[in-house]
Amino acid sequence: AGTAQKCFLQIAGMTCASCVSAIERNLQKEDGIVSVLVALMAGKAEIKYKPEFIQPLEIAQLIENLGFEATVMEDHAETEGSVELLITGMTCASCVHNIESRLMRTNGIFYASVALATCKAHVQFDPEVTGPRDIIKIIEEIGFHASLARRVPNAHNLDHKKEIQQWRKSFLCSLVFGIPVLILMIYMLIPDGEHHGSMVLEQNLIPGLSVLNLLFFVLCTFVQFLGGWYFYVQAYKSLKHRTANMDVLIVLATTIAYVYSCVILVVAIAEKAEKSPITFFDTPPMLFVFIALGRWLEHIAKSKTSEALAKLISLQATEATVVTLGPDHSIIREEQVAVELVQRGDIVKVVPGGKFPVDGKVIEGNSMADESLITGEAMPVTKKPGSTVIAGSINAHGSVLVNATHVGNDTTLSQIVKLVEEAQMSKAPIQQLADKFSGYFVPFIIIISTVTLIAWITIGFINFDIIQKYFPNQSKRVSKAEVVLRFAFQTSITVLSIACPCSLGLA
């Protein structure tokens, strides 16, 4: 008989453990298939076969006949085990060479690299042949001490507490000052009756500054710099990377509306105008309120997922009892090892009430297992020789021996954690679209606004009558040029402020 070869298939359409066992059971009946190992969460199968009897494409076809989609994967890099070790006791380059050459000579190790400065070793191996425990043993035989470099699950990606507080502060701050602005706006929209309060608001405190504009100015200033501070930070970061995202547009529109309103107020006061000018102070608070609310809710939703993840991670067992079997499944010796050091093919003993440390197959013993952490099913599931068990689930009442099939980062639980982490790091397709769109939208709006400004200045100086039509009650003291500039600015600001609701829609 020729040597067995390995192939890897990507399988789509598996929904539960029974799909996995159906695939494994049916393939094992075929001639030339030595072993089948299916990972449900990753959707992958690792199959050892004898090439003289069967080929990978035929295997894929067999799986498709069972009603799943299967494709042969070309790259096998995925399936190499890799481990990072901390090595203490190295003093010089010859120690490094010693360890590397000893590891490279070992059967089943493809690659080993040791860094003296960081005391770390990176080893890639074939999980069928060897594993982290054997590698550590080899290093310790040469006289150094090795331990696994603990990979802390990247909790920082998953903890949204800081952002939630920030956006909540931003939202509440905008809301406190934004509601009065809204009330004032609605109040001003009510048509004037005989005795209407809006006359009081429009009265000037000093020439050019009405009560209304003073209130607007005070409220808007608070919103702009307290509620909107975090937007400024985000926009600055975005511009530093030479991109224009939503925050840039929001900051741009609100800042310009605010600054312009302040400037025309100052000008009106300086000119002692009889009537206070119409300002855009109502734009920034409204925008900030809605957008901050959206961001706050988004981060709350994300943190809910993270809490669930943290709980999932905490369900994993920390220790495992690895046993050595003699003839007839009699146990010769047992040793307690950390879960990270369990290798594929190890026989693990799980006592009643203990957690299954790894995914595997029962080889001896009968029991019930509570798998509610994955399936949500509260009824215990019967486990007998040949059944698959899931890491993290609880062994109810019989002692069993389990042959480890998926260890470390390949267990169902680790795969779920990985999937959720990836989902949190990546953006929703619609969000990517919005970001891409706003990348073009921001420069586009700025260009239009500038064009508007230049166009109206040009029109104004060529034909002043047009502008006089829009600015009828102009006081005679103001120079022509000033009227033109003021009108041109008002039109270009209007373009920017009106683009802001679009950014709201995008947000």
C-alpha positions in Angstrom: 0.0 0.0 0.0 1.2 3.5 -0.9 1.6 6.3 1.6 -1.5 8.2 2.6 -1.8 11.8 1.5 -3.7 14.7 3.0 -6.2 17.0 1.4 -8.3 19.8 2.8 -11.8 20.7 1.7 -13.9 23.7 2.4 -17.5 22.6 3.1 -20.5 24.9 3.1 -24.0 24.0 4.3 -23.2 22.2 7.6 -25.5 23.3 10.3 -24.9 21.0 13.3 -23.0 18.1 14.7 -25.2 15.5 12.9 -24.1 17.0 9.5 -20.5 16.4 10.6 -21.1 12.9 11.7 -23.0 12.1 8.5 -20.1 13.3 6.4 -17.5 11.4 8.5 -19.6 8.2 8.6 -20.2 8.2 4.9 -16.7 9.0 3.8 -15.2 6.4 6.0 -17.1 3.6 4.2 -15.3 4.5 1.0 -12.2 2.6 -0.2 -8.9 4.5 0.1 -10.0 6.9 2.8 -7.8 6.6 5.9 -9.2 9.2 8.2 -11.7 12.1 8.2 -11.7 15.2 10.5 -14.4 17.8 10.1 -14.4 21.2 11.8 -18.0 22.5 11.9 -17.4 26.2 12.8 -14.5 26.6 10.4 -16.3 24.7 7.7 -13.2 22.7 6.9 -12.4 19.0 6.5 -9.0 17.4 6.7 -8.9 14.0 5.0 -6.2 11.4 4.7 -6.5 9.3 1.6 -4.6 6.7 -0.5 -4.0 8.4 -3.9 -4.1 5.0 -5.7 -7.8 4.5 -4.7 -9.3 8.0 -4.6 -8.6 11.6 -5.5 -9.5 14.9 -3.7 -12.0 15.9 -6.4 -13.8 12.6 -6.1 -13.9 13.1 -2.3 -15.4 16.5 -2.9 -18.0 14.9 -5.2 -18.9 12.4 -2.5 -19.6 15.2 -0.1 -21.7 17.0 -2.6 -23.7 13.9 -3.2 -24.6 14.1 0.5 -26.1 17.6 -0.1 -23.3 19.9 0.9 -21.0 22.2 -1.1 -17.4 21.2 -1.1 -14.3 22.6 -2.7 -10.7 21.4 -2.6 -8.4 23.9 -0.9 -5.1 24.5 -2.6 -3.1 26.0 0.2 -2.3 23.8 3.2 -0.7 26.6 5.3 -3.9 26.8 7.3 -3.4 23.4 8.8 0.1 23.6 10.1 0.1 24.0 13.8 2.1 26.9 15.0 3.2 27.8 18.6 5.0 30.6 20.3 7.2 29.7 23.2 9.0 31.7 25.8 12.5 30.3 26.4 14.5 31.2 29.4 18.2 30.4 30.1 19.6 31.4 26.7 22.8 33.3 27.0 24.3 33.7 23.5 23.9 33.0 19.8 25.1 29.4 20.1 22.2 28.6 22.5 19.9 29.9 19.8 21.6 27.7 17.2 21.5 24.7 19.5 17.7 25.0 20.0 17.0 25.7 16.3 19.0 22.9 14.9 17.7 20.4 17.5 14.1 21.3 16.7 14.6 21.3 12.9 16.0 17.8 13.2 12.9 16.6 14.9 10.4 14.7 12.9 7.2 16.8 12.2 8.7 20.2 12.7 8.8 22.3 9.5 10.2 25.5 10.8 11.7 26.9 14.0 13.1 30.4 14.7 14.4 31.6 18.0 15.0 35.2 18.9 17.5 35.8 21.6 16.5 39.4 22.3 12.8 38.6 23.0 13.5 35.1 24.3 10.7 33.8 22.0 10.6 30.9 19.7 8.2 30.5 16.8 7.7 26.9 15.7 5.5 25.4 12.9 4.8 21.8 13.1 2.5 19.0 11.8 -0.1 18.5 14.4 -0.5 14.8 13.4 3.1 14.1 14.4 4.0 16.4 17.2 2.6 19.2 19.4 3.5 22.0 21.8 4.1 19.5 24.7 6.6 17.5 22.8 8.4 20.6 21.6 8.7 22.0 25.1 10.0 18.6 26.3 12.7 18.6 23.5 13.8 22.1 24.5 14.0 21.2 28.2 16.0 18.1 27.4 18.7 20.4 26.0 18.7 22.3 29.3 16.6 25.4 28.8 13.2 26.2 30.3 10.3 26.7 27.9 6.7 27.7 28.4 3.8 28.8 26.1 3.7 32.5 25.4 0.2 33.3 26.5 -1.8 35.1 23.9 -4.1 37.4 25.8 -7.4 37.4 24.0 -7.5 40.9 22.6 -9.8 42.3 25.1 -9.1 45.9 24.1 -11.0 45.5 20.8 -13.9 44.2 22.6 -14.3 46.7 25.5 -16.4 49.6 24.4 -16.9 51.1 27.8 -14.7 54.2 27.1 -16.5 54.9 23.8 -19.9 54.4 25.3 -19.1 56.9 28.0 -17.7 59.4 25.5 -20.6 59.3 23.1 -23.1 59.3 26.0 -21.5 62.4 27.4 -21.5 63.9 23.9 -25.1 63.1 23.3 -26.4 64.3 26.7 -24.4 67.5 26.4 -25.8 68.2 22.9 -29.3 67.3 24.1 -29.3 69.6 27.2 -28.4 72.6 25.1 -30.1 71.4 21.9 -33.6 71.1 23.3 -33.9 74.9 24.1 -32.6 75.6 20.6 -35.3 73.3 19.1 -38.0 75.0 21.3 -36.8 78.5 20.2 -36.9 77.4 16.5 -40.4 76.0 16.7 -41.5 79.1 18.7 -40.1 81.4 16.0 -41.9 79.4 13.3 -45.4 80.1 14.8 -46.9 82.8 12.6 -47.1 86.2 14.3 -50.4 87.0 15.9 -51.4 90.3 17.3 -49.7 89.8 20.7 -46.9 87.4 20.0 -43.9 86.7 22.2 -41.5 86.4 19.2 -41.5 90.2 19.1 -39.8 90.2 22.5 -37.2 87.7 21.3 -36.5 89.8 18.2 -36.0 93.0 20.1 -32.4 94.2 20.2 -30.5 94.2 23.5 -27.9 96.4 21.8 -28.2 97.5 18.2 -27.6 94.4 15.9 -27.9 91.8 18.7 -31.4 90.4 19.4 -32.4 88.4 22.5 -33.0 85.4 20.2 -29.5 85.5 18.7 -27.9 85.9 22.0 -29.6 82.8 23.4 -28.8 80.9 20.2 -25.2 82.0 20.5 -24.8 80.9 24.1 -26.5 77.5 23.6 -24.7 76.8 20.4 -21.3 77.6 21.8 -21.8 75.0 24.5 -22.9 72.3 22.0 -20.2 73.1 19.6 -17.3 72.7 22.0 -18.6 70.4 24.7 -21.0 68.1 22.8 -19.0 68.3 19.6 -15.5 67.9 21.0 -15.2 64.2 20.3 -16.2 64.8 16.6 -13.3 67.3 16.3 -10.9 64.6 17.7 -12.2 62.0 15.2 -12.1 64.5 12.3 -8.5 65.5 13.1 -7.4 61.8 13.1 -9.2 61.2 9.8 -7.5 64.3 8.1 -4.1 63.2 9.5 -4.5 60.0 7.5 -5.5 62.1 4.4 -9.1 60.8 4.3 -12.4 62.6 4.7 -14.9 60.6 6.6 -18.3 61.5 8.0 -16.8 63.3 11.0 -14.9 65.7 8.7 -18.1 66.7 7.0 -20.0 67.2 10.2 -17.3 69.2 11.8 -16.8 71.3 8.7 -20.5 72.2 8.3 -21.1 72.9 11.9 -17.9 74.9 12.4 -18.5 77.0 9.3 -22.2 77.6 10.2 -21.1 78.6 13.7 -18.2 80.8 12.8 -20.2 82.5 10.0 -23.1 83.2 12.4 -20.7 84.7 14.9 -19.0 86.9 12.3 -22.3 88.3 10.9 -23.4 89.0 14.5 -20.2 90.9 15.2 -20.5 92.8 12.0 -24.2 93.7 12.7 -23.2 95.0 16.2 -20.3 97.0 14.7 -22.7 98.5 12.2 -25.4 99.1 14.8 -27.9 97.5 12.5 -31.6 98.1 13.3 -32.5 94.4 12.7 -30.4 91.5 14.0 -29.3 89.2 11.0 -30.6 85.7 10.4 -28.0 83.2 11.7 -27.4 79.5 11.3 -27.0 78.8 15.0 -29.7 76.2 14.9 -27.8 73.8 12.6 -24.9 72.5 14.8 -27.0 71.5 17.9 -29.5 69.5 15.9 -26.8 67.6 13.9 -24.8 66.8 17.0 -27.8 65.5 18.9 -28.8 63.0 16.3 -25.4 61.8 15.3 -24.1 61.4 18.8 -27.2 59.4 19.7 -26.5 57.1 16.7 -22.9 56.6 17.7 -23.9 56.0 21.3 -26.4 53.3 20.4 -24.0 51.6 18.0 -21.3 51.2 20.7 -23.9 49.9 23.2 -24.9 47.2 20.7 -21.2 46.3 20.2 -20.5 46.1 23.9 -23.4 43.6 24.4 -21.7 41.2 21.9 -18.4 41.7 23.8 -19.9 40.8 27.1 -21.3 37.6 25.6 -17.9 36.9 24.2 -16.1 37.4 27.5 -18.5 35.0 29.1 -17.9 32.5 26.3 -14.1 32.7 26.8 -14.5 32.2 30.5 -16.3 28.9 29.8 -13.2 27.2 28.6 -11.5 24.6 30.8 -8.1 25.5 32.0 -6.6 22.1 32.8 -6.8 18.7 31.2 -5.9 15.2 32.4 -3.9 13.5 29.6 -3.6 9.7 30.1 -1.3 7.1 28.5 -3.1 3.9 27.6 -1.9 0.4 27.8 -3.4 -2.6 26.1 -7.2 -2.8 26.4 -7.6 0.9 27.2 -6.1 0.4 30.6 -4.6 3.6 32.0 -0.9 3.4 32.6 -0.3 7.0 33.8 -2.0 10.3 34.0 -0.7 13.9 34.0 -2.3 17.3 34.5 -1.5 19.7 31.7 -2.6 23.2 30.8 -5.3 23.1 28.1 -3.0 24.9 25.6 -0.6 22.0 25.8 -3.1 19.3 24.8 -2.1 17.9 21.3 -4.1 16.3 18.7 -4.4 12.6 19.2 -3.9 12.9 23.0 -6.3 10.8 25.1 -7.9 12.9 27.7 -9.8 11.6 30.7 -12.9 13.7 31.8 -14.4 13.0 35.2 -18.1 13.5 36.1 -18.9 17.2 36.5 -15.7 18.2 34.6 -15.5 20.2 31.5 -14.4 18.8 28.2 -11.1 20.6 27.6 -11.0 20.0 23.8 -13.1 18.9 20.9 -12.8 15.2 20.4 -14.3 11.7 20.1 -15.3 9.5 22.9 -13.3 6.2 22.8 -14.4 4.7 26.1 -17.1 5.2 28.6 -20.8 6.4 28.5 -22.1 9.6 29.8 -24.4 12.6 29.2 -23.0 16.0 28.3 -24.6 19.4 28.8 -23.8 21.2 25.5 -26.1 24.2 26.1 -23.2 26.6 25.8 -23.2 26.0 22.0 -26.6 24.6 21.1 -28.7 26.3 23.8 -30.3 22.8 24.3 -30.8 22.3 28.0 -31.3 18.5 27.8 -28.1 16.6 28.3 -26.9 14.6 25.2 -25.9 11.0 25.4 -22.2 10.3 24.8 -20.9 6.8 23.9 -17.8 5.6 22.1 -17.7 7.3 18.7 -19.7 10.4 19.8 -18.1 13.9 19.3 -17.8 16.2 22.3 -17.4 20.0 22.3 -14.8 21.8 24.4 -16.4 23.8 27.3 -19.4 21.5 27.6 -20.0 19.8 30.9 -19.7 16.0 31.4 -22.7 15.1 33.6 -22.2 11.7 35.2 -19.9 9.1 33.7 -16.1 9.2 33.4 -15.0 9.1 29.7 -11.8 8.9 27.7 -11.7 11.3 24.8 -9.4 11.3 21.8 -8.6 15.0 21.1 -9.4 16.0 17.4 -9.4 19.8 17.6 -7.2 21.6 20.1 -6.1 25.2 20.9 -7.5 27.6 18.4 -9.3 25.0 16.4 -11.9 24.1 19.0 -15.5 25.1 18.3 -15.4 27.7 21.1 -12.2 29.4 19.9 -13.7 29.5 16.4 -16.8 31.2 17.6 -14.8 33.7 19.6 -12.6 34.3 16.5 -15.7 34.8 14.3 -17.2 37.3 16.7 -14.0 39.2 17.0 -13.7 39.4 13.2 -17.3 40.6 12.9 -16.6 43.3 15.4 -13.4 44.5 13.7 -14.9 44.6 10.3 -17.5 47.1 9.1 -20.9 46.2 7.8 -21.0 46.4 4.0 -23.5 49.4 4.1 -21.1 51.2 6.4 -18.2 50.7 4.1 -20.3 52.0 1.3 -21.3 55.1 3.3 -17.6 55.7 4.1 -16.6 55.3 0.5 -19.4 57.6 -0.5 -18.5 60.3 2.0 -14.9 60.1 0.8 -16.2 61.6 -2.5 -19.1 63.5 -1.0 -17.0 65.8 1.3 -14.6 67.2 -1.3 -17.5 67.4 -3.7 -19.6 69.6 -1.4 -16.6 71.8 -0.5 -16.0 72.4 -4.3 -19.6 73.3 -4.9 -19.7 75.6 -2.0 -16.5 77.4 -3.2 -17.9 77.6 -6.8 -21.1 79.2 -5.4 -19.1 81.8 -3.5 -17.0 82.7 -6.5 -20.0 82.7 -8.9 -22.0 85.1 -6.7 -19.1 87.5 -6.2 -18.6 87.6 -9.9 -22.3 88.1 -10.7 -22.5 90.8 -8.0 -19.7 92.9 -9.4 -20.9 92.5 -13.0 -24.6 93.0 -12.3 -25.5 94.4 -8.9 -29.3 94.5 -9.7 -29.7 90.7 -9.3 -28.3 90.8 -5.8 -30.5 93.8 -4.9 -33.5 91.8 -5.9 -32.6 89.2 -3.2 -31.4 91.8 -0.7 -34.1 94.4 -0.9 -34.1 96.1 2.5 -30.4 96.9 2.4 -29.4 100.0 4.5 -28.0 102.7 2.2 -24.8 103.2 4.3 -23.3 99.8 3.4 -21.0 99.7 0.4 -21.9 97.7 -2.7 -18.9 95.4 -2.3 -19.9 94.5 1.2 -23.4 93.6 0.2 -22.1 91.4 -2.6 -19.6 89.6 -0.3 -22.2 89.1 2.4 -24.7 87.6 0.0 -22.1 85.4 -1.7 -21.0 84.0 1.7 -24.6 83.4 2.8 -25.2 81.3 -0.4 -22.0 79.2 0.0 -22.7 78.6 3.7 -26.2 77.6 2.9 -24.8 75.0 0.5 -22.6 73.5 3.3 -25.3 73.6 5.9 -27.8 72.0 3.6 -25.3 69.2 2.8 -25.2 68.4 6.4 -28.6 66.6 6.6 -27.2 64.5 3.7 -24.3 63.6 6.0 -26.9 62.9 8.7 -28.6 60.5 6.3 -25.2 58.8 5.6 -24.4 58.6 9.3 
